[in-house]
Amino acid sequence: MTSHADTQLLSNDITEHTKKQREQYSKAKSLIQKPHSISTYKKLRLALDDYPLAGHLDYLYHRQHISKLNDESLERFSRTHNNALLSSKLKRAWLQHLAKRKQWPSFIEHYDKALANSAMQCQHAWALYQTGEQAQGLEEAKALWLHSESRPKSCDAIFHLLIKTDNIDSDFAWQRFILAFNARQHQLSKYLTRLLEGQQLSDAKRLLKLYRQPKKIPSQWQAVSLIPEQAVDLFESKYQLLKKLARSHPERASEFVLEIKQQQQDQALADKLAAYLIQSQAIKGYATLPQAYVALGSPKDSSSLQWLLRAHIAQANWQEVIETVKQLPDELKEHERWRYWYYRAKSLSGRLTLLEEQEHYKAVANKASFYGFTTAENLGLPYNFEPTQHTPNPAHIELMRNNPYMQRASEHFAQQEYALARSEWRRGSQSFNAAMRVDSAYFAQTLGWHHQAINTAAQAKAWQHYQLRFPNLYTEQFEQQASAAQYSKHWPANWPYAIARQESAFASDAQSGAGAMGLMQILPSTAKEVARKTNVKYQRSKLFNADYNIILGSAYLKQLNKRYQHRALTSAAYNAGPRRANKWLENMEQPLPIDAWIETIPFSETRQYVQNVFSFSLIHSLLYDDGMPNKINAKTNKKRTPFIHPHEQMIYPSNIQPTIN
């Protein structure tokens, strides 16, 4: 329980003055880009001198009027606001403006390499050349040119001069060719061949041709082996060729592994190729992997052994699981995952007979994790779930409230400027010790900034601070979706919550590299289709609205669950897509216990995702649903919350349909 004193300590009451300043800031910010409203903006700005985000307004104003900025006003801005983050951003913007206007002397005078990206570094090299420092400019350009990928457009002019003035010889071009080839930048590699001469040109053409025609790699391997390795990494180049052979002609690649393994100089390559072939086979399916493993010489690297273990699990070959775990390196053997499977396999095969081994199996239940929770349920033991009761140090909270970075982070968050809030928070918390970092997570929670509280708790390894890591959010929204959909037993109450917690850690503005948006990380294309099927008006801009995202995300989860009728399968499909989930089902040879099926998911991200969804759902239930129902209540005879429900215990391949009541 939180005491009255604790509540006061963590209070985040907002004064009327702050509320008014927030409104003024928002209005002033909207006026900056309106030329006819500048006088109104300046009046509002005068009233905000003591507001933590006054400096951000000034930054935005200067950005809007960048042509009027000079070194004196830049220096004045830095003195006034004492905000290195904003000062650096403003100076970088000003330097970009000077470069655009070709004001090279001023650009060189104020250039700061610490602020420059590769585009600006090229601009600096060009500026030096244009102002009479040709040698220095070309030297800087050479260092920028030697890179595995294409460089920004601002580099074109100075790079053209490098080539025109014969500063790029064949040796130097060869180095970049190999960098590009190793990075699979084949368009750049092909372009670079025009700068090569003699044997280097022949070798480059051979590498490119073999990559296009991988079937010829074995017959020309000797020629590849004779390419000089001076100043270049040909090991990686050879490995790229072998991987292409493995993707295009896996059977030939498997034969070739044993051939090159006979050559001492290629043994490391052979081992790496064997591991790659085993991984590739595992992703396609486990059925023939044990045989492929033996045919490849039974490699003992960690990756291959773990794929072999998953193949044995997929085939319910529990004795082989036991024997293969024994072959793992000691560090992996003691890892929670493989300790679990060693004893779980013994239990499933009826070989867990020794009292000592039974005690070792019980010890796995001591962790609040997927394997710990599963073991506890398998053995009828209590979940090891002991939330930490913590009162933040008042001195720490006071320091945070007076920390300019944290003040700005708090106000940016209140203004829904989340990226700026995160940036200020990172800067402000850099010097925090472990205890302060934990307390800062509680400080973030008082702001309603749960995403930051979750991330900060993780950084501080505050794993048992469960109410920080699993806040009770959007309860009504999730319950409303569950109630409206009549989800029955195939929809545990905390499941959509666990999906949202895993997907975004409750960052409503989250956006993935693949374009998934919002709290439940739904793709716009998927959201549009779900909206159509559920008669909800589709608005892409609202996907960052938590309530709207929950409606569409939950509806999509319901659609998937209608197809799969199982929380593990549906969660896997939500993460990796139905096409992959279908393939994993089709590759099954027999029914499997749920923990075994999850372990055989070939994508580590999805495997961890599904395990987390189950764990997060249980943790939320233990925290909020029944008042810590970890043991049977003697008065009501009410059993604890199940980790895996009875109907979830087994997963069936596509040709074996379970009975669903």
C-alpha positions as CSV (number, residue, x, y, z in Angstrom):
1,M,0.0,0.0,0.0
2,T,1.1,3.6,-0.6
3,S,1.0,5.8,2.5
4,H,-0.3,9.4,2.5
5,A,3.3,10.6,2.8
6,D,4.2,8.6,-0.3
7,T,1.2,10.0,-2.2
8,Q,2.3,13.5,-1.4
9,L,5.9,12.8,-2.4
10,L,4.8,11.5,-5.8
11,S,2.1,14.0,-6.4
12,N,2.1,15.7,-9.7
13,D,-0.5,18.5,-9.0
14,I,-0.3,21.2,-11.6
15,T,-0.6,24.9,-10.6
16,E,-2.9,27.2,-12.4
17,H,0.1,29.2,-13.5
18,T,1.6,26.1,-15.2
19,K,-1.7,25.3,-16.9
20,K,-1.8,28.9,-18.2
21,Q,1.8,28.7,-19.4
22,R,1.1,25.4,-21.2
23,E,-1.8,27.0,-23.1
24,Q,0.3,30.0,-23.9
25,Y,3.2,27.9,-25.2
26,S,0.9,25.9,-27.4
27,K,-0.7,29.0,-28.9
28,A,2.7,30.7,-29.3
29,K,4.1,27.7,-31.1
30,S,1.2,27.7,-33.6
31,L,1.9,31.4,-34.4
32,I,5.6,31.1,-35.2
33,Q,5.0,30.0,-38.8
34,K,2.4,32.7,-39.5
35,P,4.3,35.8,-40.8
36,H,1.4,38.1,-39.9
37,S,1.2,36.9,-36.3
38,I,4.8,37.6,-35.2
39,S,3.9,40.6,-33.0
40,T,1.3,38.5,-31.2
41,Y,3.8,35.7,-30.8
42,K,6.4,38.0,-29.3
43,K,3.9,39.3,-26.7
44,L,3.1,35.7,-25.7
45,R,6.8,34.8,-25.6
46,L,7.5,37.6,-23.1
47,A,5.1,36.0,-20.6
48,L,7.0,32.6,-20.9
49,D,10.5,33.5,-19.7
50,D,10.2,31.2,-16.7
51,Y,8.6,28.3,-18.6
52,P,10.9,25.4,-19.1
53,L,10.2,25.3,-22.9
54,A,10.8,28.9,-23.6
55,G,14.1,27.9,-25.1
56,H,12.3,25.6,-27.5
57,L,10.1,28.4,-28.7
58,D,13.2,30.5,-29.3
59,Y,14.8,27.6,-31.2
60,L,11.7,27.2,-33.4
61,Y,11.6,31.0,-34.0
62,H,15.3,31.0,-35.1
63,R,14.7,28.0,-37.3
64,Q,11.9,29.8,-39.0
65,H,14.1,32.9,-39.5
66,I,17.4,31.1,-40.0
67,S,18.6,33.7,-42.6
68,K,18.7,36.3,-39.8
69,L,20.8,34.1,-37.5
70,N,24.5,34.9,-37.0
71,D,27.3,33.8,-34.7
72,E,26.5,36.5,-32.2
73,S,22.8,35.6,-31.9
74,L,23.7,31.9,-31.7
75,E,26.1,32.6,-28.9
76,R,23.4,34.7,-27.1
77,F,20.9,31.8,-27.5
78,S,23.4,29.4,-25.9
79,R,24.1,31.8,-23.0
80,T,20.4,32.5,-22.4
81,H,19.1,28.9,-22.3
82,N,22.1,26.8,-21.2
83,N,20.7,23.9,-23.2
84,A,23.5,22.1,-25.1
85,L,20.9,19.9,-26.9
86,L,19.0,22.9,-28.4
87,S,22.2,24.9,-29.1
88,S,23.7,22.0,-31.1
89,K,20.4,21.5,-33.1
90,L,20.3,25.3,-33.9
91,K,23.9,25.5,-34.9
92,R,23.6,22.4,-37.1
93,A,20.6,24.0,-38.8
94,W,22.5,27.3,-39.3
95,L,25.5,25.4,-40.8
96,Q,23.1,23.7,-43.2
97,H,21.7,27.0,-44.2
98,L,25.2,28.5,-44.8
99,A,26.1,25.5,-46.9
100,K,22.9,25.8,-48.9
101,R,23.7,29.5,-49.6
102,K,27.4,28.5,-50.4
103,Q,28.7,30.9,-47.7
104,W,31.8,28.8,-47.4
105,P,34.2,31.1,-45.4
106,S,31.5,31.5,-42.6
107,F,30.7,27.7,-42.9
108,I,34.3,26.8,-42.4
109,E,34.8,29.3,-39.5
110,H,31.9,27.8,-37.5
111,Y,32.1,24.2,-38.6
112,D,31.9,21.6,-35.8
113,K,32.8,18.1,-36.8
114,A,31.0,16.8,-33.7
115,L,27.7,18.1,-35.1
116,A,28.3,17.0,-38.6
117,N,26.7,14.0,-40.4
118,S,28.3,12.5,-43.5
119,A,26.5,15.0,-45.7
120,M,27.9,18.0,-43.8
121,Q,31.3,16.5,-43.7
122,C,31.3,16.4,-47.5
123,Q,30.1,20.0,-47.6
124,H,33.1,20.9,-45.4
125,A,35.5,19.1,-47.7
126,W,34.0,21.0,-50.7
127,A,34.1,24.3,-48.8
128,L,37.8,23.8,-48.1
129,Y,38.4,23.1,-51.8
130,Q,36.4,26.2,-52.8
131,T,38.3,28.5,-50.5
132,G,41.8,27.5,-51.6
133,E,42.5,24.6,-49.2
134,Q,42.4,22.0,-52.1
135,A,44.7,19.5,-50.6
136,Q,43.0,19.4,-47.2
137,G,39.6,19.2,-48.8
138,L,40.6,16.3,-51.0
139,E,42.2,14.5,-48.1
140,E,39.0,14.8,-46.1
141,A,37.0,13.6,-49.1
142,K,39.1,10.5,-49.5
143,A,38.3,9.4,-46.0
144,L,34.6,9.9,-46.6
145,W,34.7,8.1,-50.0
146,L,36.1,4.9,-48.5
147,H,32.7,3.5,-47.3
148,S,30.6,0.4,-47.9
149,E,27.5,2.3,-49.0
150,S,26.6,5.1,-51.3
151,R,27.2,8.5,-49.8
152,P,24.8,11.6,-49.7
153,K,24.2,13.7,-52.8
154,S,26.2,16.5,-51.2
155,C,29.3,14.4,-51.6
156,D,29.0,14.1,-55.4
157,A,30.9,17.2,-56.4
158,I,34.0,16.6,-54.2
159,F,34.0,12.9,-55.1
160,H,34.0,13.8,-58.8
161,L,37.0,16.0,-58.1
162,L,38.8,13.1,-56.3
163,I,38.4,10.9,-59.4
164,K,39.2,13.7,-61.9
165,T,42.4,14.6,-60.0
166,D,43.6,11.0,-59.9
167,N,43.3,10.8,-56.1
168,I,41.5,7.5,-56.4
169,D,43.9,4.8,-57.7
170,S,43.0,1.2,-58.4
171,D,44.3,0.0,-55.0
172,F,42.1,2.5,-53.1
173,A,39.0,1.7,-55.3
174,W,39.6,-2.0,-54.7
175,Q,39.4,-1.5,-51.0
176,R,36.0,0.2,-51.4
177,F,34.8,-2.4,-53.8
178,I,35.4,-5.1,-51.2
179,L,33.7,-3.1,-48.5
180,A,30.6,-2.7,-50.8
181,F,30.7,-6.3,-51.9
182,N,30.8,-7.5,-48.3
183,A,27.8,-5.3,-47.5
184,R,25.9,-6.7,-50.5
185,Q,25.8,-3.2,-52.2
186,H,26.2,-4.7,-55.6
187,Q,25.1,-1.7,-57.6
188,L,27.8,0.3,-56.0
189,S,30.3,-2.6,-56.4
190,K,29.5,-2.7,-60.2
191,Y,30.0,1.1,-60.5
192,L,33.4,0.9,-58.7
193,T,34.7,-1.6,-61.3
194,R,35.2,1.4,-63.7
195,L,37.9,2.7,-61.3
196,L,39.8,-0.6,-61.2
197,E,42.7,-1.8,-63.4
198,G,44.5,-5.1,-64.2
199,Q,44.2,-8.0,-61.9
200,Q,41.9,-6.1,-59.5
201,L,39.4,-5.5,-62.3
202,S,39.5,-9.2,-63.2
203,D,39.1,-10.3,-59.6
204,A,36.2,-7.8,-59.1
205,K,34.4,-9.1,-62.2
206,R,34.9,-12.6,-61.1
207,L,33.3,-12.0,-57.7
208,L,30.3,-10.2,-59.2
209,K,29.8,-12.9,-61.8
210,L,30.0,-15.7,-59.3
211,Y,27.5,-13.9,-57.1
212,R,25.1,-13.8,-60.1
213,Q,25.9,-17.4,-61.1
214,P,26.5,-19.2,-57.7
215,K,26.4,-22.6,-59.3
216,K,29.9,-22.0,-60.6
217,I,31.3,-21.1,-57.2
218,P,32.7,-24.6,-56.3
219,S,34.5,-25.0,-59.7
220,Q,36.1,-21.5,-59.4
221,W,36.8,-21.6,-55.7
222,Q,40.5,-22.1,-56.3
223,A,40.7,-18.9,-58.3
224,V,38.8,-17.0,-55.6
225,S,41.3,-18.3,-53.0
226,L,44.2,-16.8,-55.0
227,I,42.9,-13.2,-54.8
228,P,45.4,-11.2,-52.7
229,E,44.1,-10.3,-49.3
230,Q,46.3,-7.2,-48.7
231,A,44.3,-4.4,-47.1
232,V,40.9,-6.1,-47.7
233,D,38.7,-8.6,-45.8
234,L,38.3,-11.4,-48.3
235,F,37.0,-13.8,-45.6
236,E,33.7,-11.9,-45.6
237,S,33.7,-11.8,-49.4
238,K,34.1,-15.5,-49.6
239,Y,31.4,-16.0,-47.0
240,Q,29.0,-13.9,-49.0
241,L,29.6,-16.1,-52.0
242,L,29.0,-19.3,-50.0
243,K,25.8,-17.9,-48.5
244,K,24.5,-17.2,-52.0
245,L,25.4,-20.7,-53.0
246,A,23.5,-22.0,-49.9
247,R,20.4,-20.0,-50.8
248,S,20.4,-20.9,-54.5
249,H,21.7,-24.5,-54.3
250,P,21.6,-25.8,-50.8
251,E,22.4,-29.4,-51.6
252,R,25.5,-28.4,-53.5
253,A,26.5,-26.1,-50.7
254,S,26.1,-29.0,-48.2
255,E,28.5,-31.1,-50.3
256,F,30.9,-28.2,-50.7
257,V,31.1,-27.7,-46.9
258,L,32.9,-31.0,-46.6
259,E,35.1,-30.3,-49.6
260,I,36.5,-27.0,-48.3
261,K,36.7,-28.3,-44.7
262,Q,39.7,-30.4,-46.0
263,Q,41.6,-27.1,-46.7
264,Q,43.1,-25.7,-43.6
265,Q,42.7,-22.1,-44.7
266,D,39.0,-22.6,-45.3
267,Q,38.0,-24.5,-42.2
268,A,36.6,-21.4,-40.5
269,L,34.6,-20.7,-43.6
270,A,33.3,-24.3,-43.7
271,D,32.2,-24.1,-40.1
272,K,30.4,-20.8,-40.7
273,L,28.7,-22.1,-43.9
274,A,27.6,-25.3,-42.1
275,A,25.9,-23.1,-39.3
276,Y,24.2,-21.0,-42.0
277,L,22.9,-24.1,-43.8
278,I,21.5,-25.5,-40.5
279,Q,19.8,-22.3,-39.7
280,S,18.4,-22.0,-43.2
281,Q,17.0,-25.5,-43.0
282,A,15.5,-24.9,-39.6
283,I,13.6,-21.8,-40.9
284,K,12.2,-23.9,-43.7
285,G,11.2,-26.8,-41.4
286,Y,12.7,-29.2,-38.8
287,A,11.7,-32.5,-40.4
288,T,15.1,-33.4,-42.0
289,L,17.3,-31.1,-39.9
290,P,18.8,-33.9,-37.7
291,Q,19.9,-35.8,-40.8
292,A,21.3,-32.6,-42.4
293,Y,23.2,-31.9,-39.1
294,V,24.9,-35.3,-39.3
295,A,25.6,-34.9,-43.0
296,L,27.3,-31.6,-42.3
297,G,29.7,-33.2,-39.9
298,S,27.8,-32.6,-36.6
299,P,29.1,-29.1,-35.9
300,K,29.4,-28.2,-32.3
301,D,28.9,-24.4,-32.6
302,S,26.3,-23.0,-30.3
303,S,23.9,-21.9,-33.1
304,S,23.8,-25.3,-34.7
305,L,23.3,-27.2,-31.5
306,Q,20.4,-25.0,-30.5
307,W,18.7,-25.5,-33.9
308,L,19.3,-29.2,-33.5
309,L,17.6,-29.0,-30.1
310,R,14.6,-27.3,-31.5
311,A,14.4,-30.0,-34.2
312,H,14.4,-32.7,-31.5
313,I,11.7,-30.7,-29.6
314,A,9.6,-30.4,-32.8
315,Q,9.8,-34.2,-33.2
316,A,9.1,-34.8,-29.5
317,N,12.3,-36.7,-29.3
318,W,12.9,-36.1,-25.7
319,Q,15.9,-38.4,-25.2
320,E,17.8,-36.6,-27.9
321,V,16.9,-33.3,-26.3
322,I,18.5,-34.5,-23.1
323,E,21.6,-35.8,-24.8
324,T,22.0,-32.6,-27.0
325,V,21.7,-30.2,-24.0
326,K,24.7,-32.1,-22.5
327,Q,26.8,-31.0,-25.6
328,L,26.1,-27.3,-25.2
329,P,28.9,-25.0,-23.9
330,D,28.7,-24.6,-20.1
331,E,27.3,-21.1,-20.3
332,L,24.4,-22.1,-22.5
333,K,23.9,-25.4,-20.6
334,E,23.2,-23.3,-17.5
335,H,21.0,-20.8,-19.4
336,E,17.4,-20.8,-18.0
337,R,16.0,-21.9,-21.4
338,W,18.1,-25.1,-21.7
339,R,18.0,-25.9,-18.1
340,Y,14.3,-25.9,-18.4
341,W,14.3,-28.1,-21.4
342,Y,16.7,-30.6,-19.9
343,Y,14.4,-31.3,-17.0
344,R,11.2,-30.8,-19.0
345,A,12.4,-33.4,-21.5
346,K,13.2,-35.8,-18.7
347,S,9.7,-35.2,-17.2
348,L,7.9,-35.7,-20.6
349,S,9.9,-38.9,-21.2
350,G,9.2,-40.3,-17.7
351,R,13.0,-40.2,-16.8
352,L,12.8,-37.6,-14.1
353,T,13.2,-40.2,-11.3
354,L,16.1,-39.0,-9.1
355,L,15.0,-36.8,-6.2
356,E,18.0,-34.6,-6.8
357,E,16.9,-34.0,-10.4
358,Q,13.3,-33.3,-9.3
359,E,14.7,-30.6,-7.0
360,H,16.7,-29.1,-9.8
361,Y,13.6,-29.0,-12.0
362,K,11.7,-27.3,-9.1
363,A,14.4,-24.7,-8.9
364,V,13.6,-23.6,-12.5
365,A,10.3,-22.3,-11.0
366,N,12.1,-19.8,-8.9
367,K,12.1,-17.1,-11.7
368,A,9.2,-14.9,-12.7
369,S,9.6,-15.7,-16.4
370,F,8.0,-17.8,-19.1
371,Y,10.0,-20.9,-18.1
372,G,9.6,-20.2,-14.4
373,F,5.8,-19.8,-14.6
374,T,5.5,-22.9,-16.9
375,T,7.5,-25.0,-14.5
376,A,5.5,-23.8,-11.5
377,E,2.3,-24.7,-13.3
378,N,3.6,-28.1,-14.5
379,L,4.7,-29.0,-10.9
380,G,1.7,-27.4,-9.1
381,L,4.1,-25.0,-7.3
382,P,3.3,-21.4,-6.4
383,Y,4.5,-18.7,-8.9
384,N,7.6,-17.0,-7.7
385,F,6.0,-13.6,-7.9
386,E,7.1,-11.1,-5.3
387,P,6.5,-7.5,-6.2
388,T,9.0,-5.0,-4.7
389,Q,7.4,-2.4,-2.4
390,H,9.4,0.8,-3.0
391,T,9.3,4.4,-1.7
392,P,11.4,6.8,-3.7
393,N,14.0,8.8,-1.9
394,P,12.5,12.4,-1.4
395,A,15.9,13.9,-2.1
396,H,16.0,12.1,-5.5
397,I,12.5,13.3,-6.5
398,E,13.4,16.9,-5.5
399,L,16.6,16.7,-7.6
400,M,14.6,15.5,-10.6
401,R,12.0,18.2,-10.2
402,N,14.8,20.8,-10.2
403,N,16.8,19.2,-13.0
404,P,16.3,21.5,-16.1
405,Y,16.5,18.5,-18.5
406,M,13.8,16.6,-16.5
407,Q,11.7,19.8,-16.3
408,R,11.8,20.1,-20.1
409,A,11.1,16.4,-20.5
410,S,8.1,16.7,-18.3
411,E,6.7,19.7,-20.2
412,H,7.4,18.2,-23.6
413,F,5.5,15.1,-22.5
414,A,2.6,17.3,-21.3
415,Q,2.6,19.0,-24.7
416,Q,2.6,15.6,-26.5
417,E,6.0,16.3,-28.0
418,Y,7.1,12.8,-27.2
419,A,10.3,12.5,-29.2
420,L,11.6,15.8,-27.7
421,A,10.6,14.5,-24.2
422,R,12.5,11.3,-24.7
423,S,15.6,13.2,-25.9
424,E,15.6,15.5,-22.9
425,W,15.0,12.6,-20.5
426,R,18.0,10.7,-21.9
427,R,20.3,13.7,-21.4
428,G,19.0,14.4,-17.9
429,S,19.3,10.9,-16.7
430,Q,22.8,10.2,-18.0
431,S,24.5,10.9,-14.7
432,F,22.0,9.0,-12.5
433,N,23.3,6.2,-10.3
434,A,21.3,3.0,-10.0
435,A,19.1,4.2,-7.1
436,M,18.3,7.5,-8.8
437,R,17.4,5.7,-12.0
438,V,14.9,3.5,-10.2
439,D,13.4,6.6,-8.6
440,S,13.3,8.4,-11.9
441,A,11.1,5.6,-13.2
442,Y,8.6,6.3,-10.4
443,F,8.9,10.0,-11.2
444,A,8.0,9.3,-14.8
445,Q,5.0,7.3,-13.6
446,T,3.7,10.2,-11.6
447,L,3.6,12.2,-14.9
448,G,1.5,9.5,-16.5
449,W,4.5,8.8,-18.7
450,H,4.2,5.0,-18.4
451,H,6.3,4.2,-21.5
452,Q,9.3,6.1,-20.0
453,A,8.7,4.5,-16.6
454,I,8.8,1.0,-18.2
455,N,11.9,1.7,-20.2
456,T,13.7,3.3,-17.2
457,A,12.8,0.4,-14.9
458,A,14.3,-2.0,-17.5
459,Q,17.5,0.1,-17.8
460,A,17.8,0.0,-14.0
461,K,17.1,-3.8,-14.1
462,A,14.3,-3.1,-11.6
463,W,12.6,-6.3,-12.7
464,Q,10.5,-6.9,-9.6
465,H,9.0,-3.4,-9.6
466,Y,6.0,-4.8,-11.3
467,Q,3.6,-1.9,-10.8
468,L,6.1,0.2,-12.7
469,R,6.6,-2.2,-15.5
470,F,3.0,-3.3,-15.8
471,P,0.7,-0.3,-15.1
472,N,-3.0,-1.0,-15.0
473,L,-3.9,1.0,-18.2
474,Y,-6.8,1.2,-20.6
475,T,-8.8,-1.3,-18.5
476,E,-12.2,0.0,-19.6
477,Q,-11.2,0.0,-23.3
478,F,-9.9,-3.5,-23.2
479,E,-12.9,-4.8,-21.2
480,Q,-15.3,-3.1,-23.6
481,Q,-13.7,-4.8,-26.6
482,A,-13.7,-8.2,-24.9
483,S,-17.3,-7.8,-23.8
484,A,-18.6,-6.7,-27.2
485,A,-16.9,-9.5,-28.9
486,Q,-18.1,-12.4,-26.7
487,Y,-14.6,-14.0,-26.8
488,S,-15.4,-16.9,-24.5
489,K,-12.6,-19.1,-23.1
490,H,-10.3,-18.5,-26.0
491,W,-9.8,-14.9,-25.0
492,P,-8.1,-14.6,-21.6
493,A,-9.1,-11.2,-20.1
494,N,-5.5,-9.8,-20.0
495,W,-4.4,-10.9,-23.4
496,P,-5.0,-7.7,-25.4
497,Y,-3.3,-5.8,-22.6
498,A,-0.3,-8.1,-22.9
499,I,-0.2,-7.6,-26.6
500,A,-0.1,-3.8,-26.2
501,R,2.5,-4.0,-23.4
502,Q,4.7,-6.1,-25.6
503,E,4.2,-4.2,-28.8
504,S,4.7,-0.6,-27.7
505,A,5.2,-0.6,-23.9
506,F,2.3,1.8,-24.0
507,A,3.9,4.4,-26.3
508,S,0.8,5.7,-28.2
509,D,3.1,7.4,-30.7
510,A,5.2,4.3,-31.4
511,Q,6.0,3.6,-35.1
512,S,8.0,0.6,-36.2
513,G,10.5,0.5,-39.2
514,A,7.9,-1.6,-41.0
515,G,5.3,1.2,-40.5
516,A,3.2,-0.4,-37.7
517,M,1.6,2.4,-35.7
518,G,0.3,3.1,-32.2
519,L,-0.3,1.3,-29.0
520,M,-1.0,-2.1,-30.5
521,Q,1.4,-1.6,-33.5
522,I,-1.1,-2.2,-36.3
523,L,-0.1,-1.6,-40.0
524,P,-2.2,1.1,-41.7
525,S,-3.1,-1.3,-44.5
526,T,-4.3,-3.9,-41.9
527,A,-6.1,-1.2,-39.9
528,K,-7.9,-0.1,-43.0
529,E,-9.1,-3.6,-43.8
530,V,-10.1,-4.3,-40.2
531,A,-12.0,-1.0,-40.1
532,R,-13.9,-1.9,-43.3
533,K,-14.9,-5.3,-41.9
534,T,-16.0,-3.9,-38.6
535,N,-17.9,-0.8,-39.9
536,V,-15.5,1.6,-38.2
537,K,-14.6,4.8,-40.0
538,Y,-10.9,4.5,-41.0
539,Q,-8.7,7.5,-40.2
540,R,-5.0,6.9,-40.5
541,S,-4.1,9.9,-38.3
542,K,-6.1,8.4,-35.4
543,L,-3.9,5.3,-35.2
544,F,-1.8,7.2,-32.7
545,N,-4.9,7.7,-30.6
546,A,-4.9,5.0,-27.9
547,D,-8.6,4.4,-27.8
548,Y,-9.0,4.1,-31.6
549,N,-5.9,1.9,-31.9
550,I,-7.2,-0.5,-29.2
551,I,-10.5,-0.8,-31.1
552,L,-8.8,-1.8,-34.4
553,G,-5.9,-3.8,-32.8
554,S,-8.4,-5.8,-30.7
555,A,-10.6,-6.4,-33.7
556,Y,-7.6,-7.7,-35.7
557,L,-6.7,-9.9,-32.8
558,K,-10.2,-11.2,-32.8
559,Q,-10.1,-12.0,-36.5
560,L,-6.9,-13.9,-36.1
561,N,-8.2,-15.8,-33.1
562,K,-11.3,-16.8,-35.0
563,R,-8.9,-18.5,-37.5
564,Y,-6.5,-20.1,-35.0
565,Q,-8.6,-20.6,-31.8
566,H,-5.4,-20.5,-29.7
567,R,-3.6,-17.7,-27.9
568,A,-0.1,-18.8,-28.8
569,L,-0.9,-19.3,-32.5
570,T,-2.9,-16.0,-32.7
571,S,-0.1,-14.1,-30.9
572,A,2.5,-15.5,-33.3
573,A,0.4,-14.5,-36.3
574,Y,-0.1,-11.0,-34.9
575,N,3.6,-10.6,-34.6
576,A,5.0,-12.4,-37.7
577,G,1.9,-12.5,-39.9
578,P,-0.6,-15.2,-40.7
579,R,1.3,-16.6,-43.7
580,R,4.3,-17.5,-41.5
581,A,2.0,-18.9,-38.7
582,N,0.3,-21.1,-41.3
583,K,3.7,-22.4,-42.5
584,W,4.8,-23.3,-39.0
585,L,1.6,-25.2,-38.5
586,E,1.9,-27.0,-41.9
587,N,5.5,-28.0,-40.9
588,M,4.3,-29.8,-37.8
589,E,4.5,-33.5,-37.8
590,Q,2.5,-34.2,-34.6
591,P,0.7,-32.5,-31.8
592,L,3.0,-30.7,-29.4
593,P,2.7,-29.3,-25.8
594,I,2.4,-25.5,-26.1
595,D,5.8,-24.8,-24.5
596,A,7.4,-27.1,-27.1
597,W,5.6,-25.5,-30.0
598,I,6.6,-22.0,-28.9
599,E,10.2,-23.1,-28.5
600,T,10.3,-24.3,-32.1
601,I,9.2,-21.0,-33.6
602,P,12.1,-20.3,-35.9
603,F,12.1,-16.5,-35.5
604,S,13.7,-15.5,-32.2
605,E,11.7,-12.3,-32.1
606,T,8.4,-14.1,-32.4
607,R,9.4,-16.8,-30.0
608,Q,10.3,-14.2,-27.3
609,Y,7.2,-12.2,-28.2
610,V,4.8,-15.1,-27.6
611,Q,6.5,-16.1,-24.4
612,N,6.3,-12.4,-23.2
613,V,2.6,-12.2,-24.1
614,F,1.8,-15.2,-21.8
615,S,4.0,-13.9,-19.0
616,F,2.7,-10.3,-19.2
617,S,-0.9,-11.6,-19.2
618,L,-0.3,-13.6,-16.0
619,I,1.6,-10.8,-14.3
620,H,-1.2,-8.3,-14.9
621,S,-3.7,-10.8,-13.6
622,L,-1.6,-11.4,-10.4
623,L,-1.3,-7.7,-9.8
624,Y,-4.8,-6.5,-10.5
625,D,-7.5,-9.2,-11.1
626,D,-7.8,-11.2,-7.9
627,G,-5.5,-9.6,-5.3
628,M,-2.5,-11.8,-5.8
629,P,-4.3,-15.2,-6.3
630,N,-1.1,-17.2,-6.2
631,K,-2.4,-19.9,-3.9
632,I,-5.7,-21.7,-3.4
633,N,-8.1,-19.7,-1.3
634,A,-9.1,-22.1,1.5
635,K,-12.5,-20.3,2.1
636,T,-13.7,-20.0,-1.4
637,N,-11.7,-22.9,-2.9
638,K,-10.8,-20.5,-5.7
639,K,-7.8,-21.7,-7.7
640,R,-5.0,-19.4,-8.7
641,T,-4.9,-17.8,-12.1
642,P,-3.7,-20.4,-14.6
643,F,-0.6,-19.5,-16.7
644,I,-1.7,-21.7,-19.5
645,H,-5.4,-22.6,-19.7
646,P,-6.4,-26.2,-20.0
647,H,-7.6,-25.8,-23.6
648,E,-4.2,-24.3,-24.5
649,Q,-2.0,-27.2,-23.4
650,M,-1.6,-28.7,-26.8
651,I,-1.1,-27.3,-30.3
652,Y,-2.1,-29.4,-33.3
653,P,-0.8,-29.4,-36.9
654,S,-3.1,-28.2,-39.7
655,N,-4.2,-31.8,-40.6
656,I,-5.2,-32.7,-37.0
657,Q,-8.1,-30.6,-35.7
658,P,-8.6,-30.3,-31.9
659,T,-12.1,-30.4,-30.5
660,I,-13.2,-27.0,-29.5
661,N,-16.2,-26.6,-27.1
